[in-house]
Amino acid sequence: MDEISYDLFTQERKRRSKKMASLKDAAERQAFSLAIDATLKSLNKDREKGLLNIVNLAQKFMGSNFRSEAYEGAKKMIQNPDSKWMRYVNRLLDETDPHVAKMTALNLGYQAAFAGTKKIRKMREIENCNIPWLILMDPTSACNLHCTGCWAAEYGHKLNLTFDELDNIVTQGKELGVYFYMMTGGEPLVRKADIIRLCEKHNDCAFHCYTNGTLVDEKLCEDMKRVGNLSLSISLEGFEDANDFRRGEGVYNKVLHAMDLLHENGLIFGNSVCYTSKNMDAVTSDEFFDLLIEHGSRFAWYFHLMPVGMKASPELMPTREQREYIYHRLREVRGFEGGKEIFVMDFQNDGEYVGGCIAGGRNYCHINPKGDVEPCVFIHYSGANIREKSLLECLKQPLFMAYRDNQPFNENMLRPCPMLENPELLRKMVERAGAKSTDLQSPETAEHLCAKCDHYAEVWKKQADELWDESQAKKAMKGLSWIQKFRLSMSKKKLTKRFEKTILADRYKSDRQKELNKKVDETSVIKKISKKDYREYDIQYYAVALSKTDSSGNTKKVSAKKKQEYKTEINKYAKKAAKAKDFTKLIGSIRQM
């Protein structure tokens, strides 16, 4: 076979393979669609049975995407009709348009969370770069408002991504496994005709818009019900005085009207809340959450104000005390008991649930209205433009690779951001990557931006470390049986103070192995031990211990120099641990240090 014939043969083989994969995906999606139809119908006859069927369906299709404990926890919740979250689920099911409910489950649940995630993981290995789970893009920089502290205002008001460009981004994204697209601006609903058109063309994707809500009308609601794959987050900064102080007179009442329209039409929406030093009390009050729930909101994203742009107001950044308060308050609100029947997410303080910073393509990236592909919606630096390079090439730009190589930026997940909590890192990454400011109004150097965060990062560090140690100690205590607690003579207080002690990791592992099974082989035991527990306690804390035991069982302090050596070594092992199958061999090598 000559060279040309071989190339043609290879191309044809790849084409057929791609076609077969596409047919398989289509068949799986159709099977899931039919299963959803049957399940949704059953909800009207026997709600509990129908919901249990949904969990079983999710487990069948998504399997290891979630831990088995998550599925079991969901089943227990369903079987308790008096629980707070079952009241939430029932209200959501009763009030949501059936077509919208189905498309949400199909596109966000199956296509993005299952099929897309599977493909993304594969493409990350093939391409050796970050592939995001969602892409945030700006259809336009135009906006009918000019809010204080808005990062988008820095782009100006004359930039647009054409429909063809938006379409091309989604098309390229789907090739990589990305089926979830968020849009902001500017005000994305300035382009609502194009957004609906995008939803129609890519009806296998989930779309979500961050909007000020003032352009929501009956026509948009009808279009959203028809396509079924578009949801909204409406910005709200507190009650009328606090909200209109930042967004303009009369906006508050327009927002409530928009929420009522969406609610009446059975559409899924939530709110986007930027918390500042000025509105903290308002946006965390019982009255505020009651207002959101009353008007049909299902969720609320809480965003820490970022000092982005030359005209930023750093004095609006929350104080250390305020940030600690919102950390506790939002966990209280969404707790299994008490709180409120609304799901709240804290973009800055929920790093422990997503492994730290999600930007730089790790879980998401941002494309501004000029086409610059940025690591984060708050980090306006880039070395690649979607109009000049493919999406994959943009994801491989030096700045994104620097993000990938340095994530997580801090072992303390309450200090996740390379700008806000680790400004020295963003300075280095931008400089070494040769990234340029993408701000079109008044370009800002990384040094100027990060300088506004230096003091904040220093002040927050002490409190964040205390909160993190306490949080990890609490998790560790949950993982220990009462026998283990007795043997270890450990209380939460003691554990918080001495959490890094080597003996904890050693005894934890030993007791867990004995507890799990006495006769099973090592491979079976390891499978039953939580990988997260195993790595967290045996890898992260073993070699970074504050103290070490000698052969007699006595403890001695580890010198600062020695501890740093351990840290350097442990970083190597932590990377190996991410893919290791036999953890005991890895642990054994660490103990030789």
Secondary structure, DSSP 8 states (H G I E B T S, - for coil): --HHHHHHHHHHHHHHHHHHHHHHHHHHHHHHHHHHHHHHHHHHH-HHHHHHHHHHHHHHHHGGGS-HHHHHHHHHHHT-TTSHHHHHHHHHHHHS-HHHHHHIIIIIIIIIIIIIHHHHHHHHHHHTS---SEEEE-SBS--S---TT-GGGGG-S--B--HHHHHHHHHHHHHHT--EEEE-SS-GGGGHHHHHHHHHHTTTSEEEEEE-STT--HHHHHHHHHH--EEEEEE--SSHHHHHHHH-TTHHHHHHHHHHHHHHTT--EEEEEEE-TTTHHHHTSHHHHHHHHHTT--EEEEEE----STT--GGGS--HHHHHHHHHHHHHHTSSSSS-SSEEEETTT-HHHHTS--TTTTSEEEE-TT-BEESBTTB-EES-BTTTS-HHHHHTSHHHHHHHHH-SS-SSTTS--TTTT-HHHHHHHHHHHT-EE--SSS---HHHHHHHHHHHHHHHHHHHHHHHHHHHHHHHHHHS-HHHHHHHT--HHHHHHTTT-HHHHHHHHHHHHHHH-SSS-HHHHHHHS-HHHHHIIIIITTTT-SEEE-TTS-EEE--HHHHHHHHHHHHHHHHHHTT-S-HHHHHHHHHT-
